[in-house]
Amino acid sequence: MDALQQITKEMKQYNTPSLNDKMYLHFKGWKKIEECLGEYTGVKALWLEGNGLEQLENLDKLTELRCLYAQQNCISELKGLENNVKLDSLNVNNNSIRCISDISHIKDLHTLQVANNRLSEASDIEHLRECASIGVLDLQNNKLEDPACLEVLAAMPELRVLQLQGNPLTRKVKHYRKTVISRCHELTYLDDRPVFEDERRTTTAWAHAGASHKLEKEDGEVTATHIAEAFADGSFKVDAAHEAEKKERAAIRQEKEDKERNNREAFQSMLLNARVQRIAQVLSNVRLLEGVSEEALAEMANRCAANNVHTNVVCGFAKEEKAIEAGSTVKGLYFVAKGRVQFQREGKPVFDGGSLQTGQYFGEPTLCTGADFTATADVVCKEYVDMYLLSKDDLLEVADMYEGTLEILQDNRSNALKAQWHECKPWRAYELVTWTPAVAERERIEDTTEPIMIGEPGQKFPKEWYGKNELAKSSAEFTDDVEEINPMGVGLDDDEDGEGAQELDGVYKEAWQRVQEQKRQALAEANMTEAQFEEHRAKLRRDAQANEEDDDDLPPLEDVDVSGMCKEKENSTPTNVAEMASMSLAGDVIKGDAAAPCPATSFEPSPGVVLGGEYEDYGVNADGTTDMDSLD
């Protein structure tokens, strides 16, 4: 007892024996375990390595023992562990054990190491059949040579790791590794290398084809004894075994190829579905497609997602690569699924240097007429870009598939023709706020309706711009009481206190207040009352409705020829600033066929509309006087 207390003191352990959970009693030269060790009832790991112990004794009070290391002793049998039922690991390497016994009652035993002992016959390890919990078994450097030993090991259901090196068995049994793997179906590691499922399947097929004639029943299982007997009498079918192994390898290879193909197709399908959803979100905001049914939009999105403009499916268009060159035909609506593009002529940005970001599109007017549009600038990729196309043919085919779609397109066509081919307005917010490619910390976004500060100082973006619909950079919704949209895309309500704009973010509110101030200043300069202004605005509405009725006589969508839409103004002299800007855009921005100017700029924009990306002074004529018509 004094020796144990001295050891615990040297190891800086507890003086109270029951408080210690480890005991280091290795290499002490002891030949017997004394009863005093029973006072250390809390021990879970006990080292007895390198002593002269002849048997395991006086361990019955160590009921909490989990690991026992008794290698390099003189132990001849595994007795004395009747009360150690919680034992998980037992190491008795380098002893004199001749037979494994008296451990089947340890139901939690997982690791048993009995290497370098004196085991020789199958009967010496027969007790292992009763040890169903053992998963790691080390029998290296014993004297096992009977093939029947493999049948004992095959009966252990949880055996995963097996060490048999150094036994005569490994040399005596032909095709030792294949034989062991074919019998021990759960092995994951044999001797010096792992066992994979492919190797298990091929060895099983090899064994069954070579020694199946030894089976008494056709549906039986080939054992190691059968294989050994077949090799001994020369009846093992080597050619059949090799052929079966070859077929199994081919089957495994085909299964892997099928699995990889299915995974690849599933991944491509997932990408396609996500792309279709993003495109459908943007198409629902295209002016030409307003009012089109969800089914028709989904079909258009599918066709657009399947029609990629980029030829490299891995990375799309490279940086500085031209997606569309000046002078080429603009075939339809182009959707930028990833990256950023810019319009350039001779390497210099045009259209005020604007660029289209991920989730935006261009080329909408080309869907409105049968005439071909010609790009007046290069579409240059400033990043790696994925781009998809909704062509005229696809649009008309979908319109024929869904009843009423062609009529809706016909009604929307006059409004969509007023755009330039390079313009993009998928969301109303783009008319007011220029998106910056700042990255949002989405992990920190809480479930709140408050705007999130991002981008330039003072610039707010709704949280819906980020998250699930990442590519749809804006999803701002307007309240029901916002009835009108001014040229800047801001709700303009009748009430002076701006209740309809209170729910918008700061940027919208600021713009709304600015427009209200401009309205008040214009009324003051014109010396008009609010009632007079309302009467004047009602008259303008009636005139606008009359003009819309005139647009109902447009020819069918698929047969439109816009070659003569601008002839009336070819020889006219501009009379105001708006008409001069319109004629300038017609020559610089878009070109139709060789004989006709651009159909998209054949109208006279009123002061205050967006021309080439610049916003003209709201409510001011060319001569500096107030224009009351623009206040509506």
Order of alpha helices (4+ residues) and beta strands (2+ residues): alpha-beta-beta-beta-beta-beta-beta-alpha-beta-alpha-alpha-beta-beta-alpha-alpha-alpha-alpha-beta-beta-beta-beta-beta-beta-beta-beta-beta-beta-alpha-alpha-beta-beta-alpha-alpha-alpha-beta-beta-beta
